[in-house]
Structure formats: C-alpha cells, structure tokens
Amino acid sequence: MGAVKIWNAMDVAEEARDNPSLSSDIQSSSLTVDHSLSLPHMKPRIIELCKDLFKKWSELDDSRFSIETVSGGITNLLLKASVKEESGNDVSMTVRLYGPNTEYVINRERELQAIKYLSAAGFGAKLLGVFGNGMVQSFINARTLVESDMRKPKLAAEIARQLRKFHEVEIPGSKEPQLWNDISKFFEKASVLEFDDSEKQRMHKMISFKEIHDEIVELKELTGLLNAPVVFAHNDLLCGNLMVNDEEEKLYLIDFEYGSYNYRGFDIGNHFNEYAGYDCDYSLYPSKDEQYHFFRHYLQPDNPLEVPDKDLEALYVESNTYMLASHLYWALWGIIQAKMSPIDFDYLGYFFLRYNEYKRQKERSFLLARSYLSGSGTR
C-alpha cells in the first residue's frame, strides 16, 4: 500500500514537470518519515528528506537546518523546515506528513491532482515537492484564524470573495459531484466496523444505521431539487484552514485534502457550520443577516450591494439545506476515525454531536427548502 502512495506522488511530480501550464520545479522523493517519532528523532529524517528533494542542499551541513512543529492536526502533522544557504539566504518551507490511516477518509491522489492547479491559480502554498507520505510546500507568513475571526464582517467578505475565486478554478478530470459518493463510502465503512474497545463497541451498537440510511436518501432527494451549481469545492473550510497576514491584509485558503467537485451549497453550508468551532457550539451558526453579507460578496464581489433579493434567497435556501449534508458527512467521518485514528479524541462523541444537530435542524431546513420550491419563498 505504501508503494502505491509513493508511486502516485512520483507520478504527480512527473506530470507537473511535463505540463507547461504548471510549475515545472516540483521535486519528488521515495523517502517516508515516521509520523510517530518525537521531533528530536524526526529531525534527522526531515533533513535527509530535504537534501534528497532539493539537490542544491545535499552537501550542506545538518547544522544549517532547523525543524519545528507548526501544528499537529487531526489528519496531518505540519513542520516548518528552515535552511540557511551558503549564500546567506534563509529559506523556509512547510513539511506536511500525512496522518496514519487517513487514506480511509482522504483520497490523496485526488488531493495531489488538484493541488497543482490550485497552487498555480494562487491558492494555498506553492507545491515544492512530494514524498512517500507527504508533501513540501512554501511557507506562508500568516496566522491561522480562530472561530471568532470568521464572523468579522471584513474577513467574512474576503472569505466569500476568495471562495468565489476558488470555485472558479478548473481541475482536469471528472466533474461529477462527490458528496453523495463520499457519504455512501463513509456509510458503508462506518456501518460494519467492529471495535476492540468494549465501550466504543457499545456506543457503535447504539447507532441506527437504518435510520441514517433513510435520512441520506431523503436529504439527497430534496437537495437534488435545488439544482445547485457544481464547482470545485474546498469541503473543509474551517478556521484552521484559513490564514491571514494582518499587515498585508491577505487571506489564504489552505489544506485541500478534502477538495473535490461538489455542490456550491455544501461548501458554503459546511463553512457556516464551522462557525461553531471545535467545541461544536451551534448557537454560533451565522444569522440570516450574517449569511446575506457573505452571499453578497460571494455572488458579486465588485458590487455586493447590487445582488438581487431573489439570488440571496436562492443561495440562502441552498446553503441551509446542504448544511444538513455537512452534518451527515462529518458524523460518519467521525465513526471511521474512532476506529482508524491513533489520536486521543472522542470521535464517537463527535458523531453524536453532529448527528443530533442534524436532527435538530432537519425540520426547519426541510420546511425552508420545500416552501421555496413550492414558490412560497422564505420568511
């Protein structure tokens, strides 16, 4: 399995070098780095990797390299690698190590395919190299947003403008929306899991997968009536995947590991769910006025005050119906992570948080969508 992932990474670099519309300097290495090592033990391996990827540094003394942890996310580990070149230049990069077993919930080949084009379009960090279980990107000099940042009017408007541009990027290949394919795959995996931990097994037995299946079928049918545009979507636009350089007032969308062609309303509705933060406080879900502010800057970035009311209403219905799909998606994701992830986090508890919020919001969102579709509109 590891050899397959390495081959995919090497293919991505080779394809990028052969494509004149993309950066031609994406390097590749077959080396892997053990994600579980402590930083002092990981450092020599990271230095070896940098020298293997970037041949101009192969003869540099190890003392010219410094490695530090940027963040340890749920699905990957981010490291900052800095190099003092013989010329005196200081070069910094981000080394991203894929978390163990993340291939169960993330299509790494799809991610690497997309990141080349998103990087070329100016999104995220520039892809510099790929290796056996990760990638190296340029270092972004910016801070990661916190939940409260996303509802600040100025930042919310910029997020909307950048998301609109993101949705306009063309990624080669199939443009089939992946939402229901991914939910179906998650459902199939989650429903048959067995846990060695007796408490986890007990909690898993409490889940009615027949009920969840029926909810998926009903929601898929309803959202299908909305004819939402299909775009290349980020699918995970939480505060941790947004960075801002306050001095330059420049916003960055980062981490495209869940990116795929998908429904516009899912990407926006999922982003609104993330206002709740890591504590899942859904009382923080944006108000209608806050959403309309976002929609205006998304739909007409140059003339936000000229967006017709009917367009605002349509996107409000679309986003707040697909918001329910976001809860189902991440609820099922949580069950799989409870089995596969080595990280100490209550993933099964997370499932119940998301699924219960789905059930709490379902009646209102279904009524909103059905009223709109029947022509009576929103209130």
N, C-alpha and C positions, 0 to 999 in steps of 0.2 A: 504493500500500500504506500509506503514511504517513497519507493522508487517511482511510482506513478505521479506523486505530487511533485517530485523533483523534475521529472520529465516535463510535466505541464509548465513548471516555472521556467525551465530552459527554453521550451517552445515559445513562451510569451516573449522572452528577451530576443530570441532569434527573429520572430515575426516582427517585432518592433523595429529591429535593425533593418529589416527588409522593406519597411513601409516608409516612404519618403515623407508622408504627412505627419509622422510621429517622430518623437525624439529618437535619434539613432545611437545614443550612448547608454542604453540600458544594459548593464552588465549582468552576468549570471555565474552562479557557483553551485556546485552539488553539495556543499557543506551544510550540515544541520547544527543547531545549537539546542542543548538540553534546556527546556523551559524551566525545569525544576531546580536547577543549580542556583546557589546563592550568588549574589553579584560578584564577590571576590573570585569565586571559582568559574563564573561565567566570563569574566573579563578577558582571560587569555584566548578563549574560543572566539569571542567577538572580534578581538584584534586580528586573529588569524583569518577570520571571515573577511574583514575589511581589506586585508592585504591580498586575499585571493580574488576579491571582486575588483579592486582598484589597483592594477598592477604598478601604477606610479608610486604606490606606498609600500610595495613589497619589501624594499630594503630599509625602510625606516625603523629606527629603534622603537621597541614597545613603549618606552617612556614618553614618546611623543603622542600617545593615545590616552584619552581619558574616557571612561564609561560611567554613566549614571542613569538611574531609573527615572523615567518621566512619569509613568503611571502603569499600574497593573490592572487592566480592565478585565471584564468577565470573559472575553473571548480572545484577548491577546495581551502581550506584555510589550510596553514601549520603553525603549532605551535611547538615550542621547549619546552618540559617539562623536567625540571631538578629536581632531587631528591637527597638530602643529607641523605644517610642512617645512621643508628645508628653506624655502623662500621667506619663511616667517609668517605666512598666511595661516590663519586659523579657520578650519573648515568643520562645520557641524552637520550631522545627519541624524535622522531618526531610524533606528533599527526596530522593526516590528516582528516579534516572534508570535506565530500562531499558537493559541492555546491547545492543549491536548484534547483530542476527540471533537474539536469544533467542526470537523468535516461532516458530522451528523446534522448540523443545523446551518452550515455555511457552504455554499458552492464556491470553493476557492478558484476554480478555473474560470467561472463566470466573473468573479471579482477581478482577477488579473486581466481578463479580456477587457473589462470596462475601464479599469483604472488608467490604462494607457491613453484612452480617448478623453477621459475626464481631465486628466493631467494636462493634456495638450490643449484643452479648452479653458485651462486656467483654474481648475478646481482642485482643492487639496494641495498636498505637497507633490513635488515632482518625483516621479518614479525613477530611481537611480540604478537599482539592481534588485534581482530576485535570487533567492537561495532555497535550499531544501525545505525549510519550514518557516519561511517568512520573506520579508522584503525590506529594502533600504530606500528611504525617501529623504528629500531635502528637509531641513529643519525649519519649522515655522516659528518665527519670533512673535509669539502672541500668547494670550492667556485663554484658558478654557472657560466657557461661560458657566455660570451657575443658573439654577432654575429661575430665579427671580429676574435674571437678565432678559429672558425670552419675552417677558410681557412688557418691557420698557418700550414705549411707542417707537422711538427712533430705531432701536435694534430690531424690533418686530418688523418694521417696514423694510429694513435692509435684509433680514432673513427672507422675507417674502420676495423681494426683488431678486436675490441670489437664487432662490429656489425656482423661480420662473426661468432664469437663465439655465439652471441645471436641467430642468425639464425639457429644454430645447436642444440639448446635446444629442446627437445621433450616434448610437452604438451599433456597429455592424452585427448582423445575425438576426435571429428570430425576434420579432417584436410582440410576441404573444405575452399578454399579462400573466405574471407568475403567482399572483396572490392565492388563487384557489388551488393551483398545483402545489404550492408550498404548504398551504394549510392541510391539504389532503395527505401529503407526505408526512407532515408532523403528526397528524391524527393517526395514521397507520402505525408509525413508530411508537407513539405515546401509549396507544391502547393495548399493546401487547407486552409492555415492559414488566419485568419481574425484578424486585429489589431484594438484596440480601439483608438489608436493614429492616427489621420487623415493623418498626414504626412507619417507615416510608411505605412499606408494602400495605400496611393497614390504611394509610391515607390514600394510596393509589386505588384500593378496593372501594373507597367511598365515592370515587368519581363515576358518574353515569356517562359512559361514552356513547350510549344510545341517545341520550338527551343532547349531548354535544353534537353528534352527527346530525340530528334533526335541526338543531339551531344553524349549523353550517349550511344545510340545504335551503332552509327558509331565508337566511340572510343573502345567500348567493342569488337566489331568485329575485329578491327585492332590489338588490344593488344593480342587477342586470337591466332593470327597467330604467335606470338613471342615465344610461349611455355615457358614462364618464369617459373623458379622453384618456387614451393610453399614452404614457410618457415614460422616459427613463427616470425611475424614482430612486431616491436615497433609501427609503423604507426604515430608517433608524435615526431620525433627526431629533435626537435628544440633546440636552445642553452639553454633554460630554463630547459630542461630535460637531460642536461649533466653537470656533476660536475667534478672538478679536484682538487686533493690535489697537489699543486705545489711542495712542499717539497719532497713528496714521488713519484711524477710523476705518480700518479694513477688516472685513469679516471673511472668515474661511469656513467652508463646509469640508469636513474631513471624514475619514473612515467609511469606505464604500463597500464594506464586506457583505452587506445585505442588499446592495443595489441590484435592481433588475427592471425590466419593463413592467409597468404596473399601472393601476388606476390612479389618476391625479388625486382624487378624493381620499384615497387610502394614505398617500404620502402626507397630505395636509392634516387629515384627521388624526393620524398617528402622531404627528408633531404636536397637535393640540393636547393629546393625551399625555405627552411628556412634560407639559406644564406642571403635572402632579409631582414630578421629581422622583427621586429614588425611594422616597417614603410612600409613594402612591397616594398622596393626598388629593383626591379628585375634586375636592372643593375648590382647588386652584385651576380647574379647567376654565379656559377663557370664556368670557361673557360674549353675548352676541355682538355688542359694540366692539369688543377687542378683536373678534373674528372679522368683522366687517373692515376694520382698519387694516388687518393683514390682507384680506381679499383685494381691497382697493389697490394696494401696492403690488400685489401679485398679478392682477389682471391688467392694470395699466400703470406700469412703473413710472412713466413720464407724465401721466395725467390722472393721478389716483382719485381726484375729486370728481372726475367725469365718468366714472363707471356707472352704467345704468343699474337701477334698482333690481331689475329682473335678473341681471347677471350675478349680482351679490346674493340674491335669494337662491338662485340655482346652485351656486358653489357652497352656500351655507347648508343646503339640504344634502348635497353630495358628500361634503366633508363629515357631516354629523351622522350620516348613515354608515359610511366606510369606517368611521371611528369605532363602530362596534366590531368590525372585522379585525381591527388592530388589537382589540382585547382578546379575541379568539386566537389570533396568531401568536401573541406573546404568552398567552395562557398555556397553549400546547407546547410552545418552546420551553416553558418552564419545567414541564414534566420530563422532557427529554434531558434537559440539563441536570435535573435532580439525579438522574441515573449516570450521566456521562461526565459531568464536570467534577474535577477534584477540588474546586473552590468551595470553601466553607460558607455556604449561603443557603437560606431556606427556600429553595426553588419550588417545592411543592406548596409552601405557604404563598409564594408568589402566584402560582397557578390559581389558587382560590381567591386571592385579591383581584386578579384580572377577570376571572370568570364571574365572580359575584358582581363586579362593577358592570360587566356586560349585561347581566340580568337586570341590574338596577336601572340601566339606561335604555334597555331594549324597547319598552312600551313607548316612551317619549319619542325615540328616534324613528321607530316604525310608523307612529302616528304622523310625525313630521313628513316623512317621505311619502306616505300614502295620501296625505292631504295635498301635498304638492303635485303628485302625479294625477290626482283626480281633478286638479285645476282650482282647488280652493285656496292654495298657497299657504305660506307660513304666517304665523301671528306673532 
